[in-house]
Amino acid sequence: MTNPPIDPLREGLVMSLEMRLGARGNLLNPGADSYKQVLLDSPILLESEMQAISTDKVLGSKTFKLFFEAGKPGAMEAALKKLCSDVEAAVKAGCQCVVLSDRPDGGMDAGKAPIPALLATGAVHHHLIRTSLRSDTSIVVDTATCYSTHHAAMLIGFGAHAICPYLGYETSRQWRLSARTQSLIKAGKVPDISVKVAQKNFKKSLEKGVLKILSKMGISLLSCYHGAQIFEAYGLGKDVMDMCFK
């Protein structure tokens, strides 16, 4: 950390968005098998990277869906508690990468609603701390609710090691393929970029925004910001704070 804040452009050499996925191992007794980790250059994942991580056999990745029965009193709290217990069981069984996903693969039951990714991330993060399992696994969030730098910073600040903002990528694709964008390109008002570049530009904008947020706090490494919870909460009940943002 530094004080005063860092300049993320002129002092970029001292800043890093690198994150590691996997169990941390015993720092006091390191061995050859202690650090089978995946090193990420950025916490913002492309969908292809998300697919690779979610099926990684070395990490033993396991995906948990973030949905609950809509309209039932207490259903979200019950779903969060079940999620935490399921994650705990998976980590004890060797899962080194927990993937929390609200992606409606193959359609979604009309009676289901997504659990907010930040609530789920915070709940799982604190549950693993309480059960002394937090250093045995990493948390990756595959969500539609992250589409700004603040969303990314909140998820990382409350325990996420990496994020795949899949709705942001879908929006980038739709923007590039829309008739209006095609017309603007033909008129020379918008650069002619590919769908792939449009998605990478969105990813890059999130990364730059996260760096700027880190720099304002005087933090140079994202790994030092991870789980730091440098936020104030307004209007949230004590039960929610104790469960997800303690």
Wavefront OBJ file of the C-alpha trace (Angstrom):
o trace
v 0.000 0.000 0.000
v 0.997 3.605 -0.517
v -0.208 6.922 0.741
v -1.193 9.126 -1.080
v -3.015 7.300 -3.920
v -1.135 5.846 -6.897
v -1.430 7.139 -10.443
v -2.624 4.001 -12.332
v -1.336 5.355 -15.667
v 2.099 6.771 -14.816
v 2.849 4.275 -12.036
v 1.367 1.222 -13.722
v 4.598 -0.752 -13.331
v 3.948 -1.222 -9.618
v 0.326 -2.346 -10.118
v -0.959 -5.818 -10.932
v -4.316 -7.504 -11.539
v -2.867 -11.015 -11.207
v -4.877 -13.545 -9.213
v -4.328 -17.221 -8.437
v -6.931 -19.972 -8.414
v -6.553 -23.051 -6.242
v -5.673 -24.030 -2.695
v -2.906 -22.010 -1.061
v -1.318 -24.929 0.713
v 0.634 -24.799 3.964
v 3.017 -21.834 3.884
v 4.974 -23.308 6.798
v 5.507 -26.674 5.107
v 5.652 -26.222 1.328
v 5.921 -29.239 -0.919
v 5.835 -30.199 -4.592
v 2.047 -30.649 -4.536
v 1.248 -27.664 -2.351
v 0.620 -25.120 -5.090
v -1.186 -26.563 -8.090
v -2.590 -23.178 -8.963
v -3.773 -21.334 -12.060
v -2.253 -17.869 -12.519
v -4.594 -15.295 -14.072
v -3.297 -12.090 -15.638
v -6.697 -10.514 -14.943
v -9.718 -11.289 -12.730
v -12.046 -10.495 -15.670
v -12.493 -13.711 -17.645
v -13.600 -14.187 -21.230
v -16.305 -16.819 -21.699
v -13.806 -19.232 -23.249
v -11.575 -18.841 -20.171
v -14.596 -19.358 -17.909
v -15.398 -22.600 -19.731
v -11.822 -23.839 -19.338
v -11.710 -23.018 -15.620
v -15.117 -24.531 -14.851
v -13.976 -27.873 -16.311
v -10.415 -27.847 -14.941
v -9.628 -31.293 -13.534
v -6.506 -30.230 -11.627
v -8.500 -27.711 -9.585
v -11.502 -30.032 -9.377
v -13.784 -27.129 -10.287
v -17.475 -27.452 -9.450
v -20.320 -25.173 -10.545
v -23.120 -24.109 -8.186
v -26.271 -22.489 -9.583
v -27.562 -19.309 -7.928
v -31.352 -19.692 -8.010
v -34.156 -19.855 -5.456
v -37.921 -20.410 -5.401
v -39.460 -17.014 -6.108
v -42.457 -15.872 -4.095
v -41.827 -18.047 -1.030
v -41.017 -16.232 2.258
v -37.484 -17.031 3.380
v -36.696 -18.918 0.173
v -33.597 -16.870 -0.668
v -32.125 -17.260 2.811
v -32.756 -21.008 2.694
v -31.145 -21.208 -0.762
v -28.094 -19.304 0.486
v -27.702 -21.621 3.472
v -27.998 -24.688 1.231
v -25.468 -23.158 -1.173
v -23.003 -22.646 1.674
v -23.407 -26.206 2.960
v -23.053 -27.647 -0.570
v -19.888 -25.601 -1.172
v -18.460 -26.680 2.195
v -19.022 -30.342 1.316
v -17.420 -29.892 -2.118
v -14.341 -28.140 -0.689
v -13.889 -30.872 1.899
v -14.022 -33.358 -0.990
v -11.171 -31.571 -2.768
v -12.803 -28.831 -4.863
v -10.206 -26.044 -5.265
v -12.337 -23.805 -7.477
v -15.945 -22.968 -6.620
v -17.872 -21.509 -9.571
v -20.985 -19.530 -8.638
v -23.174 -19.100 -11.719
v -26.503 -17.426 -12.466
v -26.295 -18.403 -16.137
v -29.645 -20.000 -17.134
v -28.221 -22.897 -19.133
v -30.877 -24.695 -21.118
v -33.635 -22.355 -19.925
v -34.874 -21.590 -16.421
v -37.946 -22.666 -14.471
v -40.534 -19.871 -14.407
v -40.756 -20.207 -10.631
v -37.032 -19.610 -10.118
v -35.243 -16.295 -9.576
v -31.485 -15.609 -9.438
v -29.772 -14.962 -6.137
v -27.804 -11.672 -6.391
v -24.210 -12.678 -7.111
v -22.782 -10.338 -4.461
v -24.967 -11.871 -1.731
v -23.978 -15.381 -2.778
v -20.275 -14.526 -3.014
v -20.226 -12.850 0.401
v -22.200 -15.668 2.027
v -19.933 -18.410 0.645
v -16.768 -16.401 1.425
v -17.710 -15.895 5.092
v -19.035 -19.418 5.532
v -15.709 -20.844 4.353
v -13.878 -18.510 6.752
v -16.054 -19.695 9.652
v -15.385 -23.349 8.758
v -11.614 -22.768 8.316
v -11.759 -23.789 4.638
v -11.260 -20.462 2.892
v -7.616 -21.024 1.931
v -8.480 -24.455 0.491
v -10.387 -23.087 -2.502
v -11.026 -20.100 -4.758
v -14.296 -18.463 -5.839
v -15.113 -17.638 -9.473
v -18.359 -15.812 -10.287
v -20.149 -16.288 -13.616
v -22.819 -13.599 -13.536
v -25.063 -11.258 -15.495
v -25.093 -8.726 -12.655
v -21.546 -7.456 -13.237
v -21.375 -4.860 -16.008
v -19.566 -1.905 -14.403
v -16.283 -1.360 -12.607
v -18.075 -0.875 -9.286
v -19.771 -4.270 -9.614
v -16.409 -5.935 -10.306
v -14.737 -4.161 -7.371
v -17.536 -5.193 -4.999
v -17.383 -8.852 -6.012
v -13.593 -8.980 -5.666
v -13.690 -7.007 -2.419
v -16.078 -9.560 -0.942
v -14.192 -12.690 -1.956
v -14.343 -13.397 -5.714
v -11.007 -14.348 -7.280
v -12.313 -13.966 -10.833
v -15.467 -12.871 -12.666
v -17.042 -13.662 -16.021
v -19.532 -10.852 -16.859
v -21.311 -12.870 -19.552
v -24.204 -10.437 -20.060
v -21.701 -7.667 -20.787
v -20.150 -9.814 -23.515
v -23.574 -10.638 -24.956
v -24.406 -6.917 -25.001
v -21.117 -6.212 -26.796
v -21.967 -8.806 -29.438
v -25.476 -7.461 -29.943
v -24.156 -3.896 -30.184
v -21.627 -4.820 -32.864
v -24.150 -6.788 -34.940
v -27.008 -4.275 -34.638
v -28.228 -2.397 -37.724
v -27.522 0.970 -36.088
v -23.865 0.098 -35.424
v -23.514 -1.195 -38.991
v -24.813 2.130 -40.283
v -22.440 4.121 -38.060
v -19.499 2.039 -39.315
v -20.457 2.612 -42.941
v -20.737 6.355 -42.246
v -17.246 6.329 -40.702
v -18.490 7.466 -37.293
v -17.512 4.260 -35.477
v -14.351 2.166 -36.047
v -14.919 -1.087 -37.905
v -14.017 -3.615 -35.222
v -14.846 -7.308 -34.966
v -17.152 -8.879 -32.407
v -14.088 -10.385 -30.730
v -12.428 -6.973 -30.382
v -15.666 -5.441 -29.043
v -15.729 -8.039 -26.250
v -12.050 -7.505 -25.460
v -12.612 -3.739 -25.301
v -15.374 -4.284 -22.734
v -13.046 -6.549 -20.723
v -10.244 -3.977 -20.923
v -12.528 -1.174 -19.730
v -13.446 -3.176 -16.616
v -9.774 -3.897 -15.926
v -8.806 -0.224 -16.229
v -11.664 0.754 -13.955
v -10.639 -1.745 -11.287
v -7.052 -0.445 -11.446
v -8.329 3.093 -10.930
v -10.363 2.008 -7.900
v -7.303 0.272 -6.427
v -5.134 3.322 -7.032
v -7.523 5.634 -5.187
v -7.130 3.453 -2.103
v -3.339 3.401 -2.526
v -3.362 -0.347 -3.225
v -1.070 -1.633 -5.961
v -1.909 -5.380 -6.044
v -5.375 -6.786 -6.626
v -4.476 -9.725 -4.383
v -4.242 -7.215 -1.497
v -7.667 -5.763 -2.365
v -9.255 -9.208 -2.614
v -11.578 -9.856 0.330
v -10.641 -6.532 1.960
v -14.283 -5.312 2.168
v -13.356 -1.624 1.968
v -16.999 -0.533 1.749
v -19.728 1.030 3.854
v -23.240 -0.443 3.827
v -26.457 1.529 4.058
v -29.950 0.150 4.586
v -29.019 -3.521 4.984
v -30.341 -5.489 7.952
v -28.014 -6.942 10.575
v -28.970 -10.490 9.558
v -27.893 -9.819 5.964
v -24.651 -8.174 7.093
v -23.800 -11.022 9.493
v -24.416 -13.668 6.849
v -22.861 -12.061 3.770
v -20.787 -8.990 4.626
v -19.597 -9.448 8.205
l 1 2 3 4 5 6 7 8 9 10 11 12 13 14 15 16 17 18 19 20 21 22 23 24 25 26 27 28 29 30 31 32 33 34 35 36 37 38 39 40 41 42 43 44 45 46 47 48 49 50 51 52 53 54 55 56 57 58 59 60 61 62 63 64 65 66 67 68 69 70 71 72 73 74 75 76 77 78 79 80 81 82 83 84 85 86 87 88 89 90 91 92 93 94 95 96 97 98 99 100 101 102 103 104 105 106 107 108 109 110 111 112 113 114 115 116 117 118 119 120 121 122 123 124 125 126 127 128 129 130 131 132 133 134 135 136 137 138 139 140 141 142 143 144 145 146 147 148 149 150 151 152 153 154 155 156 157 158 159 160 161 162 163 164 165 166 167 168 169 170 171 172 173 174 175 176 177 178 179 180 181 182 183 184 185 186 187 188 189 190 191 192 193 194 195 196 197 198 199 200 201 202 203 204 205 206 207 208 209 210 211 212 213 214 215 216 217 218 219 220 221 222 223 224 225 226 227 228 229 230 231 232 233 234 235 236 237 238 239 240 241 242 243 244 245 246
